[in-house]
Amino acid sequence: MKKDIIIGFMVGILATAMGFYFYVEYALSGTFKDALAVMKAKSLYGMVLSISAIPNLVAFFVFLKKRQDMKARGVLLATLLIAFLILITQFI
């Protein structure tokens, strides 16, 4: 049971990381390093993290459809962690 929550949490973190990478690589102009520098200069980390968390929605519903509720709960916990990080980045 706890193992499934941990697996779901890791899937949620990985989905967000992949979403972050693909958004920065393909949606923002320039190289990955240049895009990170622009995000830092304009304080866009919160916005980019918000967009990067969208794949968690897909993972959450896939786990629900497969009736793997504990894994879906882990994805939800990862999403809440990302939301907390977004909140922190908005005030720093």
C-alpha positions as CSV (number, residue, x, y, z in Angstrom):
1,M,0.0,0.0,0.0
2,K,2.7,2.5,1.0
3,K,4.8,1.2,-1.9
4,D,2.0,2.2,-4.4
5,I,1.8,5.7,-2.9
6,I,5.6,6.1,-3.3
7,I,5.4,4.8,-6.9
8,G,2.7,7.3,-7.7
9,F,4.6,10.1,-6.0
10,M,7.7,9.3,-8.1
11,V,5.6,9.1,-11.3
12,G,4.2,12.6,-10.4
13,I,7.6,14.1,-9.8
14,L,9.0,12.5,-13.0
15,A,6.0,13.7,-15.1
16,T,6.5,17.2,-13.8
17,A,10.3,17.1,-14.5
18,M,9.6,15.8,-18.0
19,G,6.9,18.5,-18.5
20,F,9.4,21.2,-17.3
21,Y,12.1,19.9,-19.7
22,F,9.8,19.8,-22.7
23,Y,8.3,23.2,-22.0
24,V,11.7,24.9,-21.6
25,E,13.3,23.0,-24.5
26,Y,10.5,23.5,-27.1
27,A,8.2,26.3,-26.0
28,L,10.9,28.8,-25.0
29,S,13.4,30.1,-27.5
30,G,17.1,29.6,-27.3
31,T,19.0,26.8,-25.6
32,F,18.0,25.2,-22.4
33,K,20.6,27.2,-20.4
34,D,19.4,30.5,-22.0
35,A,15.8,29.7,-21.2
36,L,16.7,29.0,-17.6
37,A,18.6,32.3,-17.4
38,V,15.5,34.2,-18.8
39,M,13.2,32.4,-16.3
40,K,15.5,33.5,-13.5
41,A,15.8,37.1,-14.7
42,K,12.0,37.5,-15.1
43,S,11.0,35.3,-12.1
44,L,9.0,32.9,-14.2
45,Y,9.7,29.7,-12.2
46,G,6.2,29.6,-10.8
47,M,4.5,29.9,-14.1
48,V,6.7,27.3,-15.8
49,L,6.3,24.9,-12.9
50,S,2.5,25.4,-13.1
51,I,2.5,24.5,-16.8
52,S,5.0,21.6,-16.1
53,A,2.6,20.0,-13.7
54,I,-0.1,19.4,-16.4
55,P,1.2,15.8,-17.2
56,N,0.3,14.9,-13.6
57,L,-3.3,15.3,-14.6
58,V,-2.8,12.6,-17.3
59,A,-1.0,10.3,-14.9
60,F,-3.6,10.8,-12.2
61,F,-6.5,9.8,-14.5
62,V,-4.6,6.9,-16.0
63,F,-4.2,5.5,-12.5
64,L,-7.8,6.1,-11.6
65,K,-9.0,4.4,-14.8
66,K,-6.8,1.4,-14.0
67,R,-8.3,1.4,-10.4
68,Q,-4.9,2.0,-8.8
69,D,-6.1,4.5,-6.3
70,M,-3.1,4.5,-4.1
71,K,-0.8,5.4,-7.0
72,A,-3.2,8.1,-8.0
73,R,-3.0,9.4,-4.4
74,G,0.8,9.5,-4.7
75,V,0.5,11.6,-7.9
76,L,-1.9,13.9,-6.0
77,L,0.7,14.3,-3.2
78,A,3.4,15.1,-5.8
79,T,1.1,17.7,-7.3
80,L,0.5,19.3,-3.9
81,L,4.3,19.4,-3.3
82,I,4.7,21.2,-6.7
83,A,1.9,23.6,-5.8
84,F,3.7,24.3,-2.5
85,L,7.0,24.9,-4.4
86,I,5.1,27.3,-6.7
87,L,3.8,29.2,-3.8
88,I,7.3,29.5,-2.3
89,T,8.7,30.7,-5.6
90,Q,6.1,33.4,-5.9
91,F,7.1,35.0,-2.5
92,I,10.9,34.7,-2.9
